[in-house]
Amino acid sequence: MHVAIHCVDFPDALERRLENYAAHRAYLAAGSVKTVISGPLLAPDGTTMIGSLFVFDASSVAEVEAFNRADPFNQANVWKEISIHPFSLRVDNRE
C-alpha cells in the first residue's frame, strides 16, 4: 500500500533541519519502508525549506507511523505538524 506523509516545520526549524539533513537522508535510504517519492516543501520564494512530503510503499499505515517517529527530523523536533494517510496512486506520468 502507499502512504503519504505531509509535514510542516516549526517556524524556527531551518537550522535543525540543516544539521540533521545527512542523517535524515541516510535514514530514508536504509529504511524499512520503500520511499516512492520525497522532498522538501518550499516557501513561496521557491528556495526556503518549510516542510517535507513523502509517499511510501509499505505494508501498513502503522509501519509508516513507526518509521516516521524514528526519522532524525522527527527526533530533532523539526516538524510541527505531521499528517499521515493512505494514498491511492491513480496517475503517475513519470517515465
Contacts in CASP RR format, 6 or more apart in sequence:
PFRMAT RR
TARGET T0000
AUTHOR 0000-0000-0000
METHOD contacts of the structure
MODEL  1
MHVAIHCVDFPDALERRLENYAAHRAYLAAGSVKTVISGPLLAPDGTTMI
GSLFVFDASSVAEVEAFNRADPFNQANVWKEISIHPFSLRVDNRE
1 57 0 8 1.000
1 58 0 8 1.000
1 59 0 8 1.000
1 60 0 8 1.000
1 61 0 8 1.000
1 86 0 8 1.000
2 36 0 8 1.000
2 55 0 8 1.000
2 56 0 8 1.000
2 57 0 8 1.000
2 86 0 8 1.000
2 87 0 8 1.000
2 88 0 8 1.000
2 89 0 8 1.000
3 33 0 8 1.000
3 55 0 8 1.000
3 56 0 8 1.000
3 58 0 8 1.000
3 61 0 8 1.000
3 64 0 8 1.000
3 84 0 8 1.000
3 85 0 8 1.000
3 86 0 8 1.000
3 87 0 8 1.000
4 53 0 8 1.000
4 54 0 8 1.000
4 55 0 8 1.000
4 56 0 8 1.000
4 84 0 8 1.000
4 85 0 8 1.000
4 86 0 8 1.000
4 87 0 8 1.000
5 52 0 8 1.000
5 53 0 8 1.000
5 54 0 8 1.000
5 55 0 8 1.000
5 56 0 8 1.000
5 64 0 8 1.000
5 68 0 8 1.000
5 82 0 8 1.000
5 83 0 8 1.000
5 84 0 8 1.000
6 41 0 8 1.000
6 52 0 8 1.000
6 53 0 8 1.000
6 82 0 8 1.000
6 83 0 8 1.000
7 41 0 8 1.000
7 51 0 8 1.000
7 52 0 8 1.000
7 53 0 8 1.000
7 54 0 8 1.000
7 73 0 8 1.000
7 78 0 8 1.000
7 79 0 8 1.000
7 81 0 8 1.000
7 82 0 8 1.000
7 83 0 8 1.000
8 41 0 8 1.000
8 50 0 8 1.000
8 51 0 8 1.000
8 79 0 8 1.000
8 80 0 8 1.000
8 81 0 8 1.000
9 17 0 8 1.000
9 49 0 8 1.000
9 50 0 8 1.000
9 51 0 8 1.000
9 52 0 8 1.000
9 78 0 8 1.000
9 79 0 8 1.000
9 80 0 8 1.000
10 77 0 8 1.000
10 78 0 8 1.000
10 79 0 8 1.000
10 80 0 8 1.000
11 80 0 8 1.000
13 77 0 8 1.000
13 78 0 8 1.000
13 79 0 8 1.000
13 80 0 8 1.000
14 48 0 8 1.000
14 49 0 8 1.000
16 73 0 8 1.000
16 76 0 8 1.000
16 77 0 8 1.000
16 78 0 8 1.000
17 49 0 8 1.000
17 51 0 8 1.000
17 73 0 8 1.000
17 76 0 8 1.000
17 78 0 8 1.000
19 76 0 8 1.000
20 72 0 8 1.000
20 73 0 8 1.000
20 75 0 8 1.000
20 76 0 8 1.000
20 78 0 8 1.000
23 72 0 8 1.000
24 71 0 8 1.000
24 72 0 8 1.000
24 73 0 8 1.000
27 70 0 8 1.000
27 71 0 8 1.000
27 72 0 8 1.000
28 35 0 8 1.000
28 38 0 8 1.000
28 71 0 8 1.000
31 67 0 8 1.000
32 63 0 8 1.000
32 67 0 8 1.000
33 56 0 8 1.000
33 57 0 8 1.000
33 58 0 8 1.000
33 63 0 8 1.000
33 64 0 8 1.000
33 67 0 8 1.000
34 56 0 8 1.000
34 57 0 8 1.000
34 58 0 8 1.000
35 54 0 8 1.000
35 55 0 8 1.000
35 56 0 8 1.000
35 57 0 8 1.000
36 55 0 8 1.000
36 56 0 8 1.000
36 57 0 8 1.000
36 89 0 8 1.000
37 53 0 8 1.000
37 54 0 8 1.000
37 55 0 8 1.000
38 52 0 8 1.000
38 53 0 8 1.000
38 54 0 8 1.000
38 55 0 8 1.000
39 52 0 8 1.000
39 53 0 8 1.000
39 54 0 8 1.000
40 49 0 8 1.000
40 50 0 8 1.000
40 51 0 8 1.000
40 52 0 8 1.000
40 53 0 8 1.000
41 49 0 8 1.000
41 50 0 8 1.000
41 51 0 8 1.000
41 52 0 8 1.000
41 53 0 8 1.000
42 48 0 8 1.000
42 49 0 8 1.000
42 50 0 8 1.000
43 49 0 8 1.000
43 50 0 8 1.000
51 78 0 8 1.000
51 79 0 8 1.000
52 73 0 8 1.000
52 79 0 8 1.000
55 87 0 8 1.000
55 89 0 8 1.000
56 64 0 8 1.000
56 67 0 8 1.000
58 64 0 8 1.000
58 67 0 8 1.000
61 84 0 8 1.000
61 85 0 8 1.000
61 86 0 8 1.000
64 84 0 8 1.000
65 84 0 8 1.000
68 74 0 8 1.000
68 82 0 8 1.000
68 84 0 8 1.000
73 79 0 8 1.000
74 82 0 8 1.000
END
